[in-house]
Amino acid sequence: MGTTKKRKLRVKKKNFTIFVVFIMFLCFSLYELGFVIVKLITTPKEVETEEKTPKKEKKSSTDDNKLKQLNNVDQKVKYFRKDNIDRYINYKKKNSNLDDIQIVKDVNMNLDLTPYEDKFKALNIGKNTILVNKYYYLDKDYEPDNLEPISKVYALSGMKLVSEAKEAFEEMAKDASKEDLEIIAMSSYRSYDYQIDLYNRYKRQDGIEKADSYSGRPGHSEHQTGLAVDVYDGELNYTEFEQTKEFDWMQEHAHEYGFILRFPKEKENETGYIYESWHYRYVGKKIAKYIKENNISLEEYIATQ
């Protein structure tokens, strides 16, 4: 019996040893399998990352090449707009006589686009710097919520401006009157519907090409902003305002009240309109002073900010 027990005990130990060895081998095999699986999973990601890196370098290289075509003008002016880079290059190809800084200004003013066809919502809506022209428009239901009537002492009946502009205009007209000058508002805020009738009348009268040179199409007239005003001296026709002493006075002082001559001489290409000695626009004293001192249009000012 003792011999049999010993034999069984040896068999059990042997079996236990085999079992332990098997478990160890199984664990090692699972560890190796797990390692292989992890490697298979991570390897494509590493490859993908390696493949992406050249693409980033390629994109950066493309941008660098484009900037070289513009002589790295982005380092010369703060108003370089990266989103416009392809437009800058295309515009330069068509206007090789212009320097790169002028290229940037012109494209920022949308001069590479087609008036009335390529158009966007007005810039800076609700601010004194709101921009409305042949590229920027106002919706037909747009109306400033703070329009106020201009005193009849300084305006024809029914004239309105945004409150801040109205107060500035009255102050300007009052100060001019102290020098025996009469500055009268004869056209100010116009609704979208009013502009439809006015523009169509001009179009019937002069044809669409000429009408577009001096009148904004509905939605594209800055009179709808409530910040623009046409003036005259109470005697001569408003189109002859340049011949008056009032005009000379406004040329010297209008900016002190926050007004600019909106469509100056030699700026027709930028503003889209012929020179109008009678059309003034409120932008606020600081900006009006800057525009006057630098002899630029509102379009230029906004394009270079």
VOVEX-383755 format. One record per residue (C-alpha): residue number from 0; residue in three letters; x, y, z. Coordinates in steps of 0.1 Angstrom, whole numbers, padded with zeros to 4 digits. Each point is the difference from the previous one (the first is absolute). Layout:
! VOVEX-383755
+-----+-----+-------+-------+-------+
|   i |  aa |     x |     y |     z |
+-----+-----+-------+-------+-------+
| NUM | ALA |     X |     Y |     Z |
...
+-----+-----+-------+-------+-------+
END
This chain:
! VOVEX-383755
+-----+-----+-------+-------+-------+
|   i |  aa |     x |     y |     z |
+-----+-----+-------+-------+-------+
|   0 | MET |  0000 |  0000 |  0000 |
|   1 | GLY |  0028 |  0024 |  0009 |
|   2 | THR |  0017 | -0006 | -0034 |
|   3 | THR | -0032 |  0007 | -0019 |
|   4 | LYS | -0006 |  0032 |  0019 |
|   5 | LYS |  0034 |  0012 | -0008 |
|   6 | ARG | -0004 | -0008 | -0036 |
|   7 | LYS | -0033 |  0019 | -0002 |
|   8 | LEU |  0016 |  0030 |  0018 |
|   9 | ARG |  0028 |  0001 | -0026 |
|  10 | VAL | -0026 | -0002 | -0028 |
|  11 | LYS | -0020 |  0029 |  0016 |
|  12 | LYS |  0032 |  0021 |  0004 |
|  13 | LYS |  0009 | -0007 | -0036 |
|  14 | ASN | -0034 |  0009 | -0013 |
|  15 | PHE |  0000 |  0032 |  0021 |
|  16 | THR |  0034 |  0009 | -0014 |
|  17 | ILE | -0013 | -0006 | -0035 |
|  18 | PHE | -0031 |  0021 |  0008 |
|  19 | VAL |  0021 |  0029 |  0013 |
|  20 | VAL |  0023 | -0001 | -0030 |
|  21 | PHE | -0030 | -0001 | -0023 |
|  22 | ILE | -0015 |  0031 |  0018 |
|  23 | MET |  0032 |  0019 | -0003 |
|  24 | PHE |  0003 | -0009 | -0037 |
|  25 | LEU | -0036 |  0011 | -0006 |
|  26 | CYS |  0006 |  0033 |  0018 |
|  27 | PHE |  0032 |  0006 | -0020 |
|  28 | SER | -0018 | -0008 | -0032 |
|  29 | LEU | -0029 |  0023 |  0008 |
|  30 | TYR |  0025 |  0027 |  0008 |
|  31 | GLU |  0018 | -0004 | -0033 |
|  32 | LEU | -0034 | -0001 | -0018 |
|  33 | GLY | -0010 |  0032 |  0017 |
|  34 | PHE |  0033 |  0016 | -0010 |
|  35 | VAL | -0005 | -0010 | -0036 |
|  36 | ILE | -0036 |  0013 |  0000 |
|  37 | VAL |  0010 |  0034 |  0015 |
|  38 | LYS |  0028 |  0003 | -0026 |
|  39 | LEU | -0024 | -0007 | -0028 |
|  40 | ILE | -0024 |  0026 |  0013 |
|  41 | THR |  0025 |  0028 |  0006 |
|  42 | THR |  0021 | -0005 | -0031 |
|  43 | PRO | -0026 |  0014 | -0025 |
|  44 | LYS | -0004 |  0031 |  0022 |
|  45 | GLU |  0037 |  0006 |  0000 |
|  46 | VAL |  0001 | -0004 | -0038 |
|  47 | GLU | -0030 |  0023 | -0003 |
|  48 | THR |  0017 |  0026 |  0022 |
|  49 | GLU |  0032 | -0003 | -0022 |
|  50 | GLU | -0022 |  0004 | -0031 |
|  51 | LYS | -0017 |  0031 |  0014 |
|  52 | THR |  0032 |  0018 |  0008 |
|  53 | PRO |  0011 |  0005 | -0036 |
|  54 | LYS | -0035 |  0013 | -0008 |
|  55 | LYS |  0004 |  0027 |  0027 |
|  56 | GLU |  0034 |  0009 | -0013 |
|  57 | LYS | -0014 |  0001 | -0036 |
|  58 | LYS | -0028 |  0024 |  0011 |
|  59 | SER |  0025 |  0022 |  0018 |
|  60 | SER |  0022 | -0001 | -0031 |
|  61 | THR | -0029 |  0010 | -0022 |
|  62 | ASP | -0009 |  0030 |  0022 |
|  63 | ASP |  0037 |  0010 |  0000 |
|  64 | ASN |  0001 | -0001 | -0038 |
|  65 | LYS | -0032 |  0021 | -0003 |
|  66 | LEU |  0014 |  0026 |  0024 |
|  67 | LYS |  0032 |  0001 | -0021 |
|  68 | GLN | -0021 |  0009 | -0030 |
|  69 | LEU | -0012 |  0030 |  0021 |
|  70 | ASN |  0036 |  0008 |  0012 |
|  71 | ASN | -0011 | -0009 |  0035 |
|  72 | VAL | -0023 |  0030 |  0003 |
|  73 | ASP | -0016 | -0016 |  0030 |
|  74 | GLN |  0031 |  0011 |  0020 |
|  75 | LYS | -0004 |  0036 | -0012 |
|  76 | VAL | -0037 |  0008 |  0007 |
|  77 | LYS | -0021 | -0009 |  0030 |
|  78 | TYR | -0032 | -0002 | -0022 |
|  79 | PHE |  0012 | -0030 | -0021 |
|  80 | ARG | -0028 | -0025 |  0001 |
|  81 | LYS |  0011 | -0036 | -0005 |
|  82 | ASP | -0034 | -0011 | -0013 |
|  83 | ASN |  0005 |  0024 | -0029 |
|  84 | ILE |  0034 | -0014 | -0011 |
|  85 | ASP | -0013 | -0017 | -0032 |
|  86 | ARG | -0019 |  0032 | -0009 |
|  87 | TYR |  0031 |  0021 |  0006 |
|  88 | ILE |  0020 | -0022 | -0024 |
|  89 | ASN | -0027 | -0001 | -0027 |
|  90 | TYR | -0005 |  0038 |  0002 |
|  91 | LYS |  0037 |  0006 | -0002 |
|  92 | LYS |  0002 | -0021 | -0032 |
|  93 | LYS | -0025 |  0024 | -0016 |
|  94 | ASN |  0015 |  0031 |  0015 |
|  95 | SER |  0038 | -0005 | -0002 |
|  96 | ASN |  0005 |  0038 |  0001 |
|  97 | LEU | -0012 |  0002 |  0036 |
|  98 | ASP |  0023 | -0005 |  0030 |
|  99 | ASP | -0009 | -0028 |  0025 |
| 100 | ILE | -0013 |  0024 |  0027 |
| 101 | GLN | -0024 |  0015 | -0025 |
| 102 | ILE | -0010 | -0035 | -0011 |
| 103 | VAL | -0010 | -0008 |  0036 |
| 104 | LYS | -0019 |  0032 |  0004 |
| 105 | ASP | -0019 | -0004 | -0032 |
| 106 | VAL | -0011 | -0036 |  0007 |
| 107 | ASN | -0010 |  0009 |  0035 |
| 108 | MET | -0023 |  0026 | -0016 |
| 109 | ASN | -0013 | -0028 | -0023 |
| 110 | LEU |  0012 |  0018 | -0031 |
| 111 | ASP |  0009 | -0034 | -0015 |
| 112 | LEU | -0038 | -0009 |  0001 |
| 113 | THR | -0030 |  0010 | -0021 |
| 114 | PRO | -0022 |  0027 |  0015 |
| 115 | TYR | -0035 | -0011 |  0009 |
| 116 | GLU |  0007 | -0036 | -0011 |
| 117 | ASP |  0026 | -0009 |  0027 |
| 118 | LYS | -0017 |  0014 |  0031 |
| 119 | PHE | -0001 | -0005 |  0038 |
| 120 | LYS | -0019 |  0012 |  0030 |
| 121 | ALA |  0010 |  0035 |  0011 |
| 122 | LEU |  0031 |  0002 |  0023 |
| 123 | ASN | -0002 |  0015 |  0035 |
| 124 | ILE | -0038 |  0001 |  0002 |
| 125 | GLY | -0012 |  0022 |  0028 |
| 126 | LYS |  0033 |  0019 |  0002 |
| 127 | ASN |  0011 |  0033 | -0013 |
| 128 | THR |  0024 | -0018 | -0024 |
| 129 | ILE | -0028 | -0020 | -0017 |
| 130 | LEU |  0011 | -0005 | -0036 |
| 131 | VAL | -0026 | -0001 | -0027 |
| 132 | ASN |  0010 |  0002 | -0037 |
| 133 | LYS | -0002 | -0020 | -0032 |
| 134 | TYR |  0014 | -0031 |  0018 |
| 135 | TYR | -0017 |  0004 |  0034 |
| 136 | TYR | -0038 |  0001 |  0004 |
| 137 | LEU | -0027 |  0005 |  0026 |
| 138 | ASP | -0031 | -0022 |  0001 |
| 139 | LYS | -0032 |  0017 | -0012 |
| 140 | ASP | -0015 |  0001 |  0035 |
| 141 | TYR |  0031 |  0016 |  0016 |
| 142 | GLU | -0007 |  0032 |  0018 |
| 143 | PRO |  0021 |  0016 |  0028 |
| 144 | ASP | -0019 | -0001 |  0033 |
| 145 | ASN |  0011 |  0034 |  0012 |
| 146 | LEU | -0010 |  0023 | -0029 |
| 147 | GLU | -0008 |  0036 |  0011 |
| 148 | PRO | -0014 |  0029 | -0021 |
| 149 | ILE |  0025 |  0028 | -0007 |
| 150 | SER | -0011 |  0034 |  0012 |
| 151 | LYS | -0018 |  0019 | -0028 |
| 152 | VAL |  0024 |  0029 |  0007 |
| 153 | TYR |  0027 | -0021 | -0017 |
| 154 | ALA | -0020 | -0023 | -0023 |
| 155 | LEU | -0029 | -0004 | -0024 |
| 156 | SER | -0031 | -0016 |  0015 |
| 157 | GLY |  0001 | -0037 |  0008 |
| 158 | MET |  0038 | -0004 |  0001 |
| 159 | LYS |  0013 | -0025 |  0025 |
| 160 | LEU |  0034 | -0014 |  0012 |
| 161 | VAL |  0012 | -0024 |  0026 |
| 162 | SER | -0001 |  0019 |  0033 |
| 163 | GLU |  0038 |  0004 |  0004 |
| 164 | ALA |  0004 |  0012 | -0036 |
| 165 | LYS | -0031 |  0023 |  0003 |
| 166 | GLU |  0014 |  0018 |  0030 |
| 167 | ALA |  0034 |  0004 | -0017 |
| 168 | PHE | -0016 |  0014 | -0031 |
| 169 | GLU | -0020 |  0025 |  0019 |
| 170 | GLU |  0030 |  0011 |  0019 |
| 171 | MET |  0020 |  0004 | -0032 |
| 172 | ALA | -0028 |  0019 | -0018 |
| 173 | LYS | -0004 |  0022 |  0031 |
| 174 | ASP |  0037 |  0009 |  0001 |
| 175 | ALA |  0000 |  0007 | -0037 |
| 176 | SER | -0030 |  0024 |  0004 |
| 177 | LYS |  0021 |  0021 |  0024 |
| 178 | GLU |  0021 |  0008 | -0030 |
| 179 | ASP | -0030 |  0009 | -0021 |
| 180 | LEU |  0001 | -0034 | -0018 |
| 181 | GLU | -0030 | -0022 | -0006 |
| 182 | ILE |  0004 | -0038 | -0001 |
| 183 | ILE | -0033 | -0017 | -0007 |
| 184 | ALA | -0007 | -0037 |  0000 |
| 185 | MET | -0021 | -0007 | -0031 |
| 186 | SER |  0003 | -0038 | -0001 |
| 187 | SER |  0008 | -0023 |  0029 |
| 188 | TYR | -0014 | -0034 |  0011 |
| 189 | ARG | -0017 | -0019 | -0029 |
| 190 | SER | -0018 | -0033 |  0004 |
| 191 | TYR |  0006 | -0029 | -0024 |
| 192 | ASP | -0034 |  0006 | -0017 |
| 193 | TYR |  0008 |  0037 | -0005 |
| 194 | GLN |  0033 | -0009 | -0016 |
| 195 | ILE | -0018 | -0023 | -0024 |
| 196 | ASP | -0021 |  0028 | -0014 |
| 197 | LEU |  0029 |  0025 |  0000 |
| 198 | TYR |  0024 | -0024 | -0018 |
| 199 | ASN | -0025 | -0011 | -0026 |
| 200 | ARG | -0008 |  0037 | -0007 |
| 201 | TYR |  0037 |  0007 | -0006 |
| 202 | LYS |  0003 | -0032 | -0021 |
| 203 | ARG | -0029 |  0011 | -0023 |
| 204 | GLN |  0015 |  0035 | -0002 |
| 205 | ASP |  0037 | -0008 | -0007 |
| 206 | GLY |  0003 | -0037 | -0006 |
| 207 | ILE |  0013 | -0027 |  0023 |
| 208 | GLU |  0037 |  0007 | -0005 |
| 209 | LYS | -0001 |  0037 |  0008 |
| 210 | ALA | -0025 | -0005 |  0028 |
| 211 | ASP |  0024 | -0025 |  0016 |
| 212 | SER |  0027 |  0027 |  0000 |
| 213 | TYR | -0019 |  0022 |  0024 |
| 214 | SER | -0029 | -0019 |  0016 |
| 215 | GLY |  0001 | -0032 |  0021 |
| 216 | ARG | -0022 | -0029 | -0009 |
| 217 | PRO | -0026 | -0009 |  0026 |
| 218 | GLY |  0018 | -0015 |  0031 |
| 219 | HIS |  0033 |  0015 | -0012 |
| 220 | SER | -0007 |  0036 |  0009 |
| 221 | GLU |  0017 |  0012 |  0032 |
| 222 | HIS | -0029 |  0024 |  0005 |
| 223 | GLN | -0018 | -0031 |  0014 |
| 224 | THR |  0025 |  0000 |  0029 |
| 225 | GLY | -0013 |  0033 |  0013 |
| 226 | LEU |  0036 |  0014 |  0001 |
| 227 | ALA |  0001 |  0017 | -0034 |
| 228 | VAL | -0012 |  0034 | -0009 |
| 229 | ASP | -0002 |  0021 | -0031 |
| 230 | VAL |  0003 |  0038 |  0005 |
| 231 | TYR | -0004 |  0033 | -0018 |
| 232 | ASP |  0001 |  0037 |  0009 |
| 233 | GLY | -0036 |  0008 | -0005 |
| 234 | GLU |  0006 |  0018 | -0033 |
| 235 | LEU |  0020 | -0019 | -0026 |
| 236 | ASN | -0009 | -0035 | -0012 |
| 237 | TYR |  0016 | -0026 |  0023 |
| 238 | THR |  0022 | -0012 | -0030 |
| 239 | GLU |  0016 |  0034 |  0001 |
| 240 | PHE |  0009 | -0001 |  0037 |
| 241 | GLU |  0037 |  0000 | -0008 |
| 242 | GLN | -0003 |  0036 | -0012 |
| 243 | THR | -0013 |  0013 |  0034 |
| 244 | LYS |  0018 |  0014 |  0031 |
| 245 | GLU | -0018 | -0027 |  0019 |
| 246 | PHE |  0019 | -0026 | -0019 |
| 247 | ASP |  0033 |  0016 |  0008 |
| 248 | TRP | -0009 |  0002 |  0037 |
| 249 | MET | -0010 | -0037 |  0001 |
| 250 | GLN |  0032 | -0010 | -0017 |
| 251 | GLU |  0019 |  0016 |  0029 |
| 252 | HIS | -0023 | -0009 |  0029 |
| 253 | ALA | -0023 | -0029 | -0008 |
| 254 | HIS |  0023 | -0025 |  0015 |
| 255 | GLU |  0000 |  0019 |  0033 |
| 256 | TYR | -0037 | -0011 |  0003 |
| 257 | GLY |  0006 | -0036 | -0012 |
| 258 | PHE | -0009 |  0004 | -0036 |
| 259 | ILE |  0020 | -0009 | -0032 |
| 260 | LEU | -0005 |  0009 | -0036 |
| 261 | ARG | -0012 | -0035 | -0010 |
| 262 | PHE |  0008 |  0000 | -0037 |
| 263 | PRO |  0031 |  0021 | -0006 |
| 264 | LYS |  0018 |  0009 | -0032 |
| 265 | GLU |  0023 | -0027 | -0014 |
| 266 | LYS | -0015 | -0027 |  0022 |
| 267 | GLU | -0027 | -0011 | -0025 |
| 268 | ASN |  0017 | -0034 | -0005 |
| 269 | GLU | -0001 | -0007 |  0037 |
| 270 | THR | -0034 |  0014 |  0009 |
| 271 | GLY | -0018 | -0010 | -0032 |
| 272 | TYR | -0015 |  0034 | -0004 |
| 273 | ILE |  0008 |  0033 | -0017 |
| 274 | TYR |  0012 |  0030 |  0021 |
| 275 | GLU | -0029 |  0014 |  0021 |
| 276 | SER |  0008 |  0033 |  0018 |
| 277 | TRP | -0034 | -0001 |  0017 |
| 278 | HIS |  0001 | -0035 |  0015 |
| 279 | TYR |  0013 | -0004 |  0036 |
| 280 | ARG |  0002 | -0029 |  0023 |
| 281 | TYR |  0002 | -0002 |  0038 |
| 282 | VAL |  0028 | -0023 |  0013 |
| 283 | GLY |  0009 |  0017 |  0033 |
| 284 | LYS |  0026 |  0026 |  0008 |
| 285 | LYS |  0030 | -0023 |  0004 |
| 286 | ILE | -0004 | -0019 | -0032 |
| 287 | ALA | -0011 |  0031 | -0020 |
| 288 | LYS |  0033 |  0017 |  0011 |
| 289 | TYR |  0021 | -0030 | -0010 |
| 290 | ILE | -0017 | -0002 | -0034 |
| 291 | LYS |  0004 |  0037 | -0007 |
| 292 | GLU |  0037 |  0001 |  0011 |
| 293 | ASN |  0009 | -0030 | -0021 |
| 294 | ASN | -0022 |  0010 | -0030 |
| 295 | ILE | -0016 | -0034 | -0003 |
| 296 | SER | -0035 | -0013 | -0007 |
| 297 | LEU | -0022 | -0019 |  0025 |
| 298 | GLU |  0007 | -0031 | -0021 |
| 299 | GLU |  0038 |  0004 |  0005 |
| 300 | TYR | -0004 |  0006 |  0037 |
| 301 | ILE | -0019 | -0032 |  0005 |
| 302 | ALA |  0022 | -0020 | -0023 |
| 303 | THR |  0031 |  0010 |  0019 |
| 304 | GLN | -0012 | -0007 |  0035 |
+-----+-----+-------+-------+-------+
END
